[in-house]
Amino acid sequence: MSRPRRSLFAIAACALALGGCSSPARRFPALADELVYTTLSFSPSGATQTGLHAWTDPKTRTTFAFDTLLDDFSAAALQRQRAFYGDFKTRLQALNRDKLDPQTQADYDLTMNAVEFALFSLERERFPERRPQLYAENLGGALFSNVSLEYADTATRAAHLAARLAQVPAYVATALANLHASNDVYRRTAVEEMATVADAIRTSYADFVKGTPAAARYAAAQPAALAALAHFAAFVRDTLPAKGTFDWRLGKAMYDTKWRYYLQASVTPEEMLRAAEDSMRAIRAEMLGLARPLHERWFPGHRHGGDDTAVLNAVVGEVLARIGQDHTDRDSIVQDGARNIAALETFVVDHRVLSQSDFSRLTVIPTPPFMRASYGVGGAVFAPALQPHLQSFYWVTPVPKEWSRADAEAKLREYNRYKMLTLSIHEGVPGHIVQGDYANRVTPEWRRLLRVLFGAGTYIEGWAVYSEEMMTALGMDGGDAVNARLTALKAALRVYANVIVDNRLHTQGWNGDSAVAMMVRDAFQERPEATAKLLRAQLEYVQMNLYAVGWREWSDLRREAERREGKDFNLCRFHDTVLSYGPIPVPVVRRLYLDHVAPTAAMPVSRCGPLQ
């Protein structure tokens, strides 16, 4: 791998001896490269997914073939990580930030946040000791990347998969040595997720290696791997509960700290909670106004009594239920996602939403089974950062075959024709996948990698939610503007309900039943959807705020750009420019854009023209 080797020679000559370069501007790129490649070396599974397949440590001259390795969560490995990040932070602080240009100052701040966040996770969150599901998700991702990413021919990737499978018993032994405390939510999820990994090892992954030279090695490793996973499940279910417990609610101090590192936003948790509660009230009032005429037409004999809240819920609820009946069948949801993407690609080009017109690297596939607990409906998976020419994926999660007809109908009502369209906007075009395409044009290479690997989630998720609103306003509404608007407002309620549920659960001791009741009653969510959202909040904290916080930041920036530019504002050029900065925090994008700092990206051939 010539690129990593060149980068790390530069590190050895410059970053590891700061006096070897003449200015902060010349020293910083080597530090950025060091952070990227050393961090990836800590996670072979992440390295494969990022496109780093081999790497030589500049200190030991040891070469690692990452695609054949599993992540090392041993105490010694975690201590090496803590030592690296602590030393790196010291060296970064020695660099004079004020002497950097605005773009590199943005990179410096992104780097410092990444290092401090890593130390926070290692020293205070301590997930390897407390989250058994970490091991299922990490292992599942490692094995799946060998199968799904076409970074080499099938025979080579099958050999890599077999090599990783042979390491599963040692990987599980490390997990059992690490885990010291847990809770019922974490344990139940870990057992369920590891069962899906085991099922893939028995079935789809065995099919993948069939007929390759690695088939015999895979078959030899499979029994011990499956036995280790069964032992893991038994340990988590029967032994881990006696080792110690902790509440999945991690409290306000942890919440506020993670908020700062994870969101990199201009709003506090308290401000966002107030804004979410105010927004839900305003949205519900707008929905009632839109729903009343439809209710009179569709349900002329229905009259609802009670207080204003009861009437609103009844009228809007009946109208949303009627809209929800317009959905695909349970076996066609993946195909429905693919049809939406095709239509969105045409719309973006025809309406000059942005300059990009080639979407050929996007593929729609079913969500891998071991990830369906985390991706209950769908998700975007970017091409590897170091191999941006590979495919990106829009995962769409099928309705489980074992679900009852009633549960399947509930999900399909929730993800009706209008909602599946906005989901495809959010995850695919012009949402996550397009944002990722623009991010891969950032130059120079060290900057692109830094921003892609350590990018701000509020930029990424906020752009996707902003895209839903923007595309609907441009007329991508599924053929009925009122139905689409009501569906969009319901989605907005969900975004703000996320904020309220996450904050109150983790900082105010709210119980799960109250959270589900609020989502069903005030946000018009189907109970299975609300229950899945509760589980998501219990498994993670702060993450569910990305959507509302990022949407707020993007909307504020768009309004400010329109205000300042007036009749000269061009929506297509605005989108091209802000996307071409790459996923840095939106407040930083705002500063660069409004100060007319040029993006450091190869812009697509402009199709924006003089009009919006």
VEXDREN-2710 file (C-alpha; in Angstrom, 1 decimal):
% VEXDREN-2710
k/r/px/py/pz
1/MET/0.0/0.0/0.0
2/SER/2.0/2.9/-1.3
3/ARG/-0.1/5.7/0.1
4/PRO/0.1/4.6/3.8
5/ARG/3.8/4.0/3.5
6/ARG/4.5/7.5/2.1
7/SER/2.3/9.1/4.8
8/LEU/4.0/7.3/7.6
9/PHE/7.5/8.1/6.3
10/ALA/6.4/11.7/6.5
11/ILE/5.2/11.1/10.0
12/ALA/8.5/9.6/11.1
13/ALA/10.4/12.5/9.6
14/CYS/8.1/15.3/10.7
15/ALA/5.3/14.6/13.2
16/LEU/7.4/12.5/15.5
17/ALA/10.0/15.2/15.7
18/LEU/8.1/18.4/15.5
19/GLY/11.2/20.5/15.0
20/GLY/11.8/18.8/11.7
21/CYS/9.2/20.9/9.8
22/SER/9.4/24.6/9.6
23/SER/5.8/25.8/10.3
24/PRO/2.6/24.6/11.9
25/ALA/1.0/24.5/8.4
26/ARG/3.7/22.1/7.2
27/ARG/3.7/20.0/10.3
28/PHE/-0.1/19.5/10.6
29/PRO/-0.7/17.2/7.6
30/ALA/1.8/14.7/8.9
31/LEU/0.0/14.7/12.3
32/ALA/-3.3/14.2/10.6
33/ASP/-2.0/11.3/8.6
34/GLU/-0.6/9.8/11.8
35/LEU/-3.9/10.0/13.6
36/VAL/-5.8/8.5/10.7
37/TYR/-3.5/5.5/10.1
38/THR/-2.7/4.7/13.7
39/THR/-6.3/4.9/14.7
40/LEU/-7.2/2.5/11.8
41/SER/-4.4/0.1/13.0
42/PHE/-6.2/-0.2/16.3
43/SER/-9.2/-1.7/14.5
44/PRO/-8.6/-4.2/11.6
45/SER/-12.3/-4.5/11.0
46/GLY/-12.6/-0.7/10.7
47/ALA/-9.5/-0.7/8.5
48/THR/-11.0/-3.1/6.0
49/GLN/-14.2/-1.1/5.9
50/THR/-12.2/2.0/5.3
51/GLY/-10.2/0.4/2.5
52/LEU/-6.8/0.1/4.4
53/HIS/-5.8/-3.5/3.7
54/ALA/-2.1/-3.4/4.7
55/TRP/0.0/-1.1/6.8
56/THR/3.6/-1.0/8.1
57/ASP/4.2/0.4/11.6
58/PRO/6.9/3.1/11.2
59/LYS/8.3/2.4/14.6
60/THR/8.5/-1.4/14.6
61/ARG/8.5/-1.9/10.8
62/THR/5.9/-4.6/11.3
63/THR/3.5/-5.1/8.4
64/PHE/-0.1/-5.9/9.2
65/ALA/-2.6/-7.6/6.8
66/PHE/-5.7/-6.1/8.3
67/ASP/-8.2/-8.1/6.2
68/THR/-7.2/-11.3/8.0
69/LEU/-7.3/-9.9/11.5
70/LEU/-10.0/-9.3/14.2
71/ASP/-9.9/-6.4/16.5
72/ASP/-7.8/-6.7/19.7
73/PHE/-9.7/-5.7/22.8
74/SER/-7.1/-7.1/25.2
75/ALA/-6.1/-5.0/28.2
76/ALA/-2.6/-4.5/26.7
77/ALA/-4.1/-3.3/23.4
78/LEU/-6.4/-0.8/25.1
79/GLN/-3.6/0.5/27.1
80/ARG/-1.5/1.1/23.9
81/GLN/-4.4/3.1/22.6
82/ARG/-4.7/5.2/25.7
83/ALA/-0.9/5.9/25.6
84/PHE/-1.0/6.9/21.9
85/TYR/-4.0/9.3/22.3
86/GLY/-2.5/10.9/25.4
87/ASP/0.9/11.5/23.7
88/PHE/-0.8/12.7/20.5
89/LYS/-2.9/15.3/22.4
90/THR/0.3/16.7/24.0
91/ARG/2.0/17.0/20.6
92/LEU/-1.1/18.5/19.0
93/GLN/-1.4/21.1/21.7
94/ALA/2.3/22.1/21.1
95/LEU/1.2/23.2/17.6
96/ASN/0.2/26.9/17.2
97/ARG/-3.4/26.8/15.9
98/ASP/-3.5/30.5/15.3
99/LYS/-0.8/30.2/12.6
100/LEU/-3.0/27.9/10.5
101/ASP/-5.2/29.0/7.7
102/PRO/-9.1/28.7/8.2
103/GLN/-9.4/25.4/6.5
104/THR/-6.6/23.8/8.5
105/GLN/-7.9/25.4/11.7
106/ALA/-11.1/23.4/11.0
107/ASP/-9.0/20.3/10.6
108/TYR/-7.1/21.0/13.8
109/ASP/-10.3/21.3/15.8
110/LEU/-11.7/18.1/14.2
111/THR/-8.5/16.3/15.2
112/MET/-8.4/17.6/18.8
113/ASN/-12.1/16.6/19.2
114/ALA/-11.4/13.1/17.9
115/VAL/-8.5/12.6/20.2
116/GLU/-10.3/13.8/23.3
117/PHE/-13.4/11.8/22.4
118/ALA/-11.3/8.6/22.1
119/LEU/-9.8/9.2/25.5
120/PHE/-13.2/9.8/26.9
121/SER/-14.4/6.5/25.5
122/LEU/-11.4/4.6/26.7
123/GLU/-11.2/6.1/30.2
124/ARG/-14.8/6.8/31.1
125/GLU/-17.2/4.9/28.9
126/ARG/-15.1/1.7/28.9
127/PHE/-17.4/-0.2/26.4
128/PRO/-15.2/-3.3/26.2
129/GLU/-15.9/-4.0/29.9
130/ARG/-19.6/-3.1/29.8
131/ARG/-21.2/-3.7/26.5
132/PRO/-21.4/-7.3/25.4
133/GLN/-23.2/-6.3/22.2
134/LEU/-20.0/-4.5/21.2
135/TYR/-18.4/-7.9/20.4
136/ALA/-21.3/-9.2/18.3
137/GLU/-21.5/-6.0/16.2
138/ASN/-17.7/-5.7/15.8
139/LEU/-17.3/-9.4/14.8
140/GLY/-20.3/-9.2/12.5
141/GLY/-19.0/-6.2/10.8
142/ALA/-15.5/-7.7/10.3
143/LEU/-16.8/-10.9/8.7
144/PHE/-19.4/-9.1/6.6
145/SER/-16.8/-6.7/5.2
146/ASN/-14.8/-9.6/3.7
147/VAL/-18.0/-10.8/1.9
148/SER/-19.6/-7.5/0.9
149/LEU/-16.7/-5.2/-0.1
150/GLU/-15.3/-6.1/-3.4
151/TYR/-11.7/-5.0/-2.5
152/ALA/-10.2/-8.2/-4.1
153/ASP/-11.4/-11.2/-6.0
154/THR/-13.7/-13.7/-4.3
155/ALA/-11.0/-16.3/-3.6
156/THR/-8.8/-13.8/-1.8
157/ARG/-11.7/-12.4/0.3
158/ALA/-12.8/-16.0/1.1
159/ALA/-9.3/-16.7/2.4
160/HIS/-9.4/-13.5/4.5
161/LEU/-12.8/-14.6/5.9
162/ALA/-11.5/-18.0/6.8
163/ALA/-8.5/-16.4/8.5
164/ARG/-10.8/-14.2/10.6
165/LEU/-13.1/-17.1/11.4
166/ALA/-10.2/-19.1/12.8
167/GLN/-9.5/-16.3/15.3
168/VAL/-13.1/-16.2/16.7
169/PRO/-12.3/-18.5/19.8
170/ALA/-9.5/-16.2/20.9
171/TYR/-11.7/-13.1/20.2
172/VAL/-14.5/-14.5/22.4
173/ALA/-12.0/-15.5/25.2
174/THR/-10.9/-11.8/25.3
175/ALA/-14.5/-10.7/25.5
176/LEU/-15.3/-13.0/28.4
177/ALA/-12.2/-11.8/30.2
178/ASN/-13.1/-8.1/29.7
179/LEU/-16.8/-8.1/30.6
180/HIS/-17.3/-7.2/34.3
181/ALA/-20.8/-5.5/34.4
182/SER/-23.9/-5.2/32.3
183/ASN/-27.6/-4.8/32.3
184/ASP/-30.5/-6.8/31.0
185/VAL/-31.0/-4.6/27.9
186/TYR/-27.3/-5.0/26.8
187/ARG/-27.3/-8.7/27.5
188/ARG/-30.5/-9.5/25.6
189/THR/-29.3/-7.5/22.6
190/ALA/-25.8/-9.1/22.7
191/VAL/-27.3/-12.6/22.7
192/GLU/-29.7/-11.8/19.8
193/GLU/-27.1/-10.1/17.7
194/MET/-24.5/-12.9/18.2
195/ALA/-27.1/-15.4/17.2
196/THR/-27.4/-13.7/13.8
197/VAL/-23.6/-13.7/13.4
198/ALA/-23.6/-17.4/14.1
199/ASP/-26.4/-18.0/11.6
200/ALA/-24.4/-16.1/8.9
201/ILE/-21.3/-18.2/9.6
202/ARG/-23.4/-21.4/9.1
203/THR/-25.2/-20.3/6.0
204/SER/-24.4/-17.3/3.8
205/TYR/-20.7/-17.0/4.7
206/ALA/-20.3/-20.8/4.1
207/ASP/-22.0/-20.3/0.7
208/PHE/-19.6/-17.5/-0.1
209/VAL/-16.4/-19.6/0.4
210/LYS/-17.9/-22.6/-1.4
211/GLY/-15.8/-23.6/-4.4
212/THR/-12.8/-21.5/-3.4
213/PRO/-9.4/-22.7/-2.2
214/ALA/-10.3/-21.4/1.3
215/ALA/-13.4/-23.6/1.6
216/ALA/-11.6/-26.4/3.5
217/ARG/-9.9/-23.9/5.9
218/TYR/-13.3/-22.3/6.5
219/ALA/-15.0/-25.7/7.2
220/ALA/-12.2/-26.6/9.6
221/ALA/-12.5/-23.3/11.6
222/GLN/-16.3/-23.3/11.6
223/PRO/-17.1/-25.7/14.5
224/ALA/-14.7/-24.0/17.0
225/ALA/-16.0/-20.6/16.0
226/LEU/-19.7/-21.6/16.4
227/ALA/-18.9/-23.3/19.8
228/ALA/-17.2/-20.1/20.9
229/LEU/-20.2/-18.0/20.0
230/ALA/-22.5/-20.4/21.8
231/HIS/-20.2/-20.1/24.8
232/PHE/-20.4/-16.3/24.6
233/ALA/-24.2/-16.4/24.5
234/ALA/-24.3/-18.8/27.6
235/PHE/-21.8/-16.6/29.4
236/VAL/-23.7/-13.4/28.7
237/ARG/-27.1/-15.0/29.6
238/ASP/-26.0/-17.0/32.7
239/THR/-22.7/-15.8/34.1
240/LEU/-22.4/-12.1/33.3
241/PRO/-25.5/-11.0/35.4
242/ALA/-23.7/-12.1/38.6
243/LYS/-20.6/-10.1/37.8
244/GLY/-22.2/-6.7/38.4
245/THR/-24.9/-4.4/37.1
246/PHE/-25.1/-0.8/36.0
247/ASP/-27.9/1.3/34.7
248/TRP/-28.0/1.9/31.0
249/ARG/-28.8/5.5/32.0
250/LEU/-25.4/7.0/32.3
251/GLY/-26.5/10.3/33.9
252/LYS/-26.2/14.0/33.1
253/ALA/-22.5/14.5/33.5
254/MET/-21.7/11.7/31.0
255/TYR/-24.5/12.9/28.7
256/ASP/-23.3/16.5/28.6
257/THR/-19.7/15.4/28.0
258/LYS/-20.6/13.1/25.2
259/TRP/-22.9/15.7/23.7
260/ARG/-19.9/18.1/23.3
261/TYR/-17.7/15.5/21.6
262/TYR/-20.3/13.7/19.6
263/LEU/-22.4/16.5/18.3
264/GLN/-19.9/19.4/18.0
265/ALA/-22.9/21.7/17.8
266/SER/-23.8/25.3/18.8
267/VAL/-26.7/24.3/21.0
268/THR/-26.8/22.8/24.5
269/PRO/-28.8/19.7/25.6
270/GLU/-31.1/22.0/27.7
271/GLU/-31.7/24.4/24.7
272/MET/-32.4/21.5/22.4
273/LEU/-34.8/19.9/24.8
274/ARG/-36.8/23.1/25.1
275/ALA/-36.8/23.6/21.3
276/ALA/-38.0/20.0/20.7
277/GLU/-40.9/20.4/23.1
278/ASP/-41.9/23.7/21.5
279/SER/-41.6/22.3/18.0
280/MET/-43.8/19.3/18.8
281/ARG/-46.6/21.6/20.0
282/ALA/-46.3/23.7/16.8
283/ILE/-46.2/20.8/14.5
284/ARG/-49.2/19.1/16.1
285/ALA/-51.2/22.3/15.6
286/GLU/-50.2/22.4/11.9
287/MET/-51.1/18.8/11.4
288/LEU/-54.6/19.4/12.8
289/GLY/-55.2/22.2/10.4
290/LEU/-54.2/20.0/7.4
291/ALA/-56.0/16.9/8.7
292/ARG/-59.4/18.4/9.3
293/PRO/-60.5/18.8/5.7
294/LEU/-59.3/15.2/4.9
295/HIS/-61.1/13.9/8.0
296/GLU/-64.3/15.5/6.9
297/ARG/-64.0/13.9/3.5
298/TRP/-62.8/10.5/4.6
299/PHE/-64.7/10.1/7.9
300/PRO/-67.9/12.2/7.6
301/GLY/-69.7/10.4/10.3
302/HIS/-66.9/10.6/12.9
303/ARG/-67.2/13.1/15.7
304/HIS/-64.7/13.2/18.5
305/GLY/-65.2/14.5/22.0
306/GLY/-62.9/15.2/24.9
307/ASP/-60.3/17.9/25.4
308/ASP/-58.3/19.6/22.6
309/THR/-55.5/17.0/22.9
310/ALA/-57.9/14.1/22.6
311/VAL/-59.6/15.6/19.6
312/LEU/-56.3/16.4/17.8
313/ASN/-55.0/12.9/18.4
314/ALA/-58.2/11.3/17.2
315/VAL/-58.6/13.5/14.0
316/VAL/-54.9/13.4/13.0
317/GLY/-54.5/9.8/14.0
318/GLU/-57.4/8.6/11.8
319/VAL/-56.1/10.6/8.8
320/LEU/-52.5/9.3/9.3
321/ALA/-53.9/5.8/9.5
322/ARG/-55.7/6.3/6.2
323/ILE/-52.6/7.7/4.6
324/GLY/-50.6/4.8/6.0
325/GLN/-52.7/2.3/4.1
326/ASP/-51.0/3.4/1.0
327/HIS/-48.0/1.1/1.3
328/THR/-46.1/-1.7/-0.5
329/ASP/-46.6/-5.4/0.5
330/ARG/-44.4/-7.0/3.1
331/ASP/-42.3/-8.9/0.6
332/SER/-41.6/-5.8/-1.7
333/ILE/-40.1/-3.2/0.6
334/VAL/-36.5/-3.7/-0.7
335/GLN/-37.7/-3.4/-4.3
336/ASP/-39.7/-0.3/-3.3
337/GLY/-36.5/1.3/-2.0
338/ALA/-34.8/0.6/-5.3
339/ARG/-37.6/2.2/-7.3
340/ASN/-37.5/5.3/-5.1
341/ILE/-33.8/5.7/-5.7
342/ALA/-34.2/5.6/-9.4
343/ALA/-36.9/8.3/-9.3
344/LEU/-34.8/10.5/-7.0
345/GLU/-31.8/10.3/-9.2
346/THR/-33.8/11.6/-12.1
347/PHE/-35.5/14.4/-10.0
348/VAL/-32.1/15.7/-8.7
349/VAL/-30.7/16.0/-12.2
350/ASP/-33.9/17.5/-13.7
351/HIS/-34.4/20.1/-10.9
352/ARG/-30.7/21.0/-10.6
353/VAL/-30.7/20.3/-6.9
354/LEU/-26.9/20.0/-7.1
355/SER/-24.3/19.3/-9.8
356/GLN/-23.8/15.6/-9.4
357/SER/-25.5/13.5/-12.1
358/ASP/-23.7/10.1/-11.8
359/PHE/-25.1/7.8/-9.1
360/SER/-23.8/4.6/-10.5
361/ARG/-21.8/3.6/-7.4
362/LEU/-25.0/3.3/-5.3
363/THR/-26.5/-0.2/-4.8
364/VAL/-29.7/-1.0/-3.0
365/ILE/-29.5/-4.3/-1.0
366/PRO/-31.3/-5.9/2.0
367/THR/-29.8/-5.0/5.4
368/PRO/-27.4/-7.8/6.6
369/PRO/-29.2/-9.9/9.2
370/PHE/-26.7/-9.2/12.0
371/MET/-27.2/-5.5/11.6
372/ARG/-31.1/-5.5/11.6
373/ALA/-31.3/-4.8/15.3
374/SER/-29.5/-1.5/14.7
375/TYR/-31.0/-0.8/11.3
376/GLY/-34.7/-1.5/11.8
377/VAL/-35.8/0.0/8.5
378/GLY/-32.7/1.0/6.5
379/GLY/-29.4/2.8/6.4
380/ALA/-26.6/4.1/4.2
381/VAL/-23.2/2.5/4.0
382/PHE/-20.5/4.5/2.3
383/ALA/-17.8/3.3/0.0
384/PRO/-14.6/2.8/1.9
385/ALA/-12.7/6.1/2.4
386/LEU/-9.5/4.7/1.0
387/GLN/-11.3/3.0/-1.9
388/PRO/-13.9/5.5/-2.9
389/HIS/-14.3/3.9/-6.3
390/LEU/-16.1/0.9/-4.7
391/GLN/-19.9/0.7/-4.2
392/SER/-21.9/2.5/-1.6
393/PHE/-25.0/0.8/-0.3
394/TYR/-28.6/1.7/0.7
395/TRP/-29.6/-1.0/3.1
396/VAL/-33.4/-1.6/3.3
397/THR/-34.5/-4.0/6.0
398/PRO/-37.1/-6.6/5.0
399/VAL/-40.1/-7.4/7.2
400/PRO/-39.1/-10.5/9.2
401/LYS/-40.8/-13.6/7.9
402/GLU/-41.6/-14.6/11.5
403/TRP/-43.5/-11.4/12.2
404/SER/-47.3/-11.7/12.6
405/ARG/-49.5/-10.1/10.0
406/ALA/-50.5/-7.4/12.5
407/ASP/-46.9/-6.5/13.3
408/ALA/-46.0/-6.4/9.6
409/GLU/-48.9/-4.2/8.8
410/ALA/-48.0/-1.8/11.6
411/LYS/-44.5/-1.4/10.2
412/LEU/-45.7/-1.0/6.6
413/ARG/-48.2/1.7/7.8
414/GLU/-45.4/3.5/9.5
415/TYR/-43.2/3.2/6.4
416/ASN/-46.0/3.9/3.8
417/ARG/-45.4/5.1/0.3
418/TYR/-44.6/8.7/1.4
419/LYS/-42.4/7.7/4.3
420/MET/-40.4/5.2/2.2
421/LEU/-39.8/8.0/-0.3
422/THR/-38.4/10.4/2.3
423/LEU/-36.4/7.5/3.8
424/SER/-34.8/7.0/0.4
425/ILE/-34.1/10.7/0.2
426/HIS/-32.5/10.6/3.6
427/GLU/-30.3/7.5/3.2
428/GLY/-29.7/7.8/-0.6
429/VAL/-30.3/10.7/-2.9
430/PRO/-29.5/13.5/-2.2
431/GLY/-29.0/12.4/1.4
432/HIS/-26.2/10.3/2.9
433/ILE/-24.9/8.7/-0.2
434/VAL/-24.6/11.9/-2.2
435/GLN/-23.0/13.7/0.8
436/GLY/-20.5/10.9/1.0
437/ASP/-19.7/11.3/-2.8
438/TYR/-18.9/15.0/-2.3
439/ALA/-16.8/14.3/0.8
440/ASN/-14.7/12.0/-1.3
441/ARG/-13.7/14.9/-3.5
442/VAL/-12.0/16.9/-0.7
443/THR/-8.3/17.6/-1.3
444/PRO/-5.6/17.1/-0.3
445/GLU/-5.8/13.5/0.5
446/TRP/-4.8/13.8/4.1
447/ARG/-7.7/16.3/4.6
448/ARG/-10.2/14.1/2.9
449/LEU/-9.4/11.1/5.0
450/LEU/-9.4/13.1/8.2
451/ARG/-12.8/14.6/7.5
452/VAL/-14.3/11.4/6.3
453/LEU/-13.1/9.3/9.2
454/PHE/-13.7/11.8/12.0
455/GLY/-16.5/13.8/10.4
456/ALA/-19.3/15.5/12.4
457/GLY/-22.4/13.4/12.7
458/THR/-24.5/16.5/12.9
459/TYR/-23.3/17.5/9.5
460/ILE/-24.0/14.0/8.1
461/GLU/-27.4/13.3/9.7
462/GLY/-28.5/16.9/9.6
463/TRP/-27.9/17.1/5.9
464/ALA/-30.0/14.0/5.4
465/VAL/-33.0/15.4/7.3
466/TYR/-32.6/18.8/5.6
467/SER/-32.6/16.9/2.3
468/GLU/-36.0/15.4/3.1
469/GLU/-37.5/18.8/3.8
470/MET/-35.8/20.5/0.8
471/MET/-36.8/17.8/-1.7
472/THR/-40.4/17.8/-0.6
473/ALA/-40.5/21.6/-0.9
474/LEU/-39.2/21.2/-4.5
475/GLY/-42.1/18.9/-5.4
476/MET/-40.8/15.4/-4.7
477/ASP/-44.0/14.5/-2.7
478/GLY/-45.2/11.2/-4.0
479/GLY/-48.0/12.8/-6.0
480/ASP/-50.0/14.3/-3.1
481/ALA/-48.6/17.4/-1.4
482/VAL/-51.0/17.3/1.6
483/ASN/-50.4/13.7/2.3
484/ALA/-46.7/14.1/1.9
485/ARG/-46.7/17.2/4.2
486/LEU/-48.6/15.3/6.9
487/THR/-46.2/12.4/6.6
488/ALA/-43.3/14.8/6.8
489/LEU/-44.7/16.5/9.9
490/LYS/-45.1/13.1/11.5
491/ALA/-41.5/12.4/10.7
492/ALA/-40.5/15.8/12.2
493/LEU/-42.4/14.8/15.4
494/ARG/-40.3/11.7/15.5
495/VAL/-37.1/13.7/15.2
496/TYR/-38.1/15.9/18.1
497/ALA/-39.4/13.0/20.1
498/ASN/-36.0/11.4/19.7
499/VAL/-34.5/14.4/21.5
500/ILE/-37.1/14.3/24.3
501/VAL/-36.9/10.5/24.8
502/ASP/-33.1/10.4/24.8
503/ASN/-32.6/13.4/27.1
504/ARG/-35.3/12.4/29.6
505/LEU/-34.3/8.8/29.7
506/HIS/-30.7/9.4/30.4
507/THR/-30.7/12.5/32.5
508/GLN/-34.1/12.6/34.2
509/GLY/-34.8/9.0/35.0
510/TRP/-37.7/8.6/32.7
511/ASN/-39.0/5.1/32.4
512/GLY/-39.4/3.1/29.2
513/ASP/-43.2/2.8/29.4
514/SER/-43.6/6.6/29.5
515/ALA/-41.2/7.0/26.6
516/VAL/-43.2/4.5/24.4
517/ALA/-46.5/6.1/25.5
518/MET/-45.3/9.6/24.5
519/MET/-44.1/8.4/21.1
520/VAL/-47.3/6.6/20.3
521/ARG/-49.6/9.3/21.7
522/ASP/-47.9/12.6/20.7
523/ALA/-45.7/11.5/17.8
524/PHE/-48.2/9.1/16.2
525/GLN/-45.7/6.3/16.0
526/GLU/-46.8/2.7/15.7
527/ARG/-46.0/0.7/18.9
528/PRO/-43.4/-1.6/17.3
529/GLU/-41.6/1.5/15.9
530/ALA/-41.7/3.2/19.3
531/THR/-40.5/0.1/21.1
532/ALA/-37.6/-0.2/18.7
533/LYS/-36.8/3.4/19.3
534/LEU/-36.8/2.9/23.0
535/LEU/-34.3/0.0/22.6
536/ARG/-32.1/2.2/20.4
537/ALA/-32.1/4.9/23.1
538/GLN/-31.2/2.4/25.8
539/LEU/-28.3/1.0/23.8
540/GLU/-26.8/4.4/23.0
541/TYR/-27.0/7.9/24.4
542/VAL/-26.8/11.3/22.6
543/GLN/-26.8/9.7/19.2
544/MET/-30.5/10.2/18.6
545/ASN/-30.0/13.9/18.9
546/LEU/-28.0/14.1/15.7
547/TYR/-31.0/14.5/13.5
548/ALA/-32.7/17.4/15.2
549/VAL/-29.5/19.2/16.1
550/GLY/-28.0/18.8/12.6
551/TRP/-31.3/19.8/10.9
552/ARG/-31.5/22.9/13.0
553/GLU/-27.9/23.8/12.1
554/TRP/-28.3/23.2/8.4
555/SER/-31.7/25.1/8.2
556/ASP/-30.2/28.1/10.1
557/LEU/-27.2/28.2/7.6
558/ARG/-29.5/28.0/4.6
559/ARG/-31.7/30.9/5.9
560/GLU/-28.6/33.0/6.7
561/ALA/-27.2/32.3/3.2
562/GLU/-30.5/33.3/1.5
563/ARG/-30.7/36.5/3.7
564/ARG/-27.2/37.6/2.9
565/GLU/-27.2/36.8/-0.8
566/GLY/-30.8/37.8/-1.7
567/LYS/-31.6/37.5/-5.3
568/ASP/-28.2/36.1/-6.0
569/PHE/-28.8/33.0/-3.9
570/ASN/-28.6/29.9/-6.0
571/LEU/-29.7/26.7/-4.3
572/CYS/-27.7/24.4/-6.5
573/ARG/-24.4/26.3/-6.0
574/PHE/-25.2/26.6/-2.2
575/HIS/-25.5/22.8/-2.0
576/ASP/-22.4/22.2/-4.1
577/THR/-20.3/24.5/-1.9
578/VAL/-21.4/23.4/1.5
579/LEU/-21.1/19.7/0.6
580/SER/-17.6/20.3/-0.9
581/TYR/-16.2/21.2/2.5
582/GLY/-16.7/17.7/3.7
583/PRO/-18.3/16.6/7.0
584/ILE/-16.9/19.1/9.4
585/PRO/-19.2/20.6/12.1
586/VAL/-21.9/22.8/10.6
587/PRO/-21.0/25.8/12.7
588/VAL/-17.6/25.6/11.0
589/VAL/-19.2/25.2/7.6
590/ARG/-21.2/28.3/8.4
591/ARG/-18.1/30.3/9.2
592/LEU/-16.2/29.2/6.1
593/TYR/-19.2/29.7/3.8
594/LEU/-20.2/33.1/5.0
595/ASP/-16.6/34.2/5.1
596/HIS/-16.2/33.1/1.5
597/VAL/-13.5/30.5/2.2
598/ALA/-13.2/28.3/-0.9
599/PRO/-13.9/24.6/-0.5
600/THR/-10.9/22.3/-0.8
601/ALA/-12.7/19.9/-3.1
602/ALA/-12.7/19.0/-6.8
603/MET/-16.2/20.4/-7.6
604/PRO/-18.3/18.4/-10.1
605/VAL/-18.8/20.0/-13.5
606/SER/-21.3/22.6/-12.6
607/ARG/-24.9/22.2/-13.9
608/CYS/-26.3/24.8/-11.6
609/GLY/-27.0/27.5/-14.1
610/PRO/-28.3/30.9/-13.2
611/LEU/-31.5/29.6/-11.5
612/GLN/-32.3/27.7/-8.4
END
